[in-house]
Amino acid sequence: MSRVVIIGAGVMGLSVAAHLHELGADDVVVVDRARALGEGSSTSRATGGFRAQFATEINVRLSLLAREELRARAEMGYRPCGYLFLAREEATLDVLRAAQRVQHACGLTEARMIDAREAREINPAIDDPLVIGGAFCPTDGFITPMDVLRAYAHGVRIQFESEVTGLRTSGERVTAIETTRGLIEGDLFVNAAGAWARQFGGVPVEPVERHVLPTVATAALPDTMPMTIWADDGFHLRVRDGRVLLLAPDADPEARARQRVPCLKEIAVDRANAWSGFYEMSPDHHAIVGRSMPFVNLFLANGSSGHGVMHAPAIGRIVAEMIVGAPTSLDVSALRPSRFAEGCAIEAPALL
């Protein structure tokens, strides 16, 4: 059996490794710069949302494939509390409607459009008179990122404290990775380096920082509340570990929370415990999956653009299948690394 070397012990790299073991690969090593599990990747900083409400077929199908595994493995913490998308503008509703047609065609028939009244019934904490409707899927919800990571790490050989500094190549093949602890040779390689993927094979991924602002401990909102997202501007919130997590891509979310969710007006935020992590953004905000363009024995599992934890069960399985030469569980040709050079980037609305 060929030796497989995986760069990155985040959820994506460990998913590939775990699925390789399931498929019979017995010589797999994962290399990571961190000292311990979860320290060197964005996995531990993820908020833990899971959804199948996407605007493109490939993302919907990745979620549905991932959901099969999450449902089968209770230790990963999947809880179907729902995702509630809210719209203030008719144009936003149009985008949600178009996306839902894609979702229904893929089999996500439980996703539905809702009016403003039903939105407030689903989440009574909302008090935003500008909301005119939205979309809701009850089988979306939450997972526990570190539990997913630990589940995939079981039985996997990880070499920690080994920062990868480069690739050793010969023609169209990678022969080894160079690390701070020496050279690691292999037959097949996987780039699962997350936001730092560009360093290994020129993958078009850029790190984009995202911030999470928690409140102090509070019982103001239940932990069964669905992830609630104002689709027009991206402000969203969820409850985790007894705190409300506030997120906004382009602004401080505190003012929006106090305006739109009145029960949070008197709840202090805990800036001392705020944190940030990196999305690994591809040019079209879709994952890059498959054999690398310059190197025939380098496989890519990159660019999930904020969806890495939720799609890791699917992408890890698919990349492992590619490596062992098995039929893939899903056709991911739309995510091929060559699509950008071919002028075939995926088009999708930014809000989904």
Summary of the structure (lengths in Angstrom):
residues: 352
radius of gyration: 20.4
end to end distance: 40.9
largest distance: 62.7
contacts: 1221
relative contact order: 0.20
helix: 31%
strand: 26%
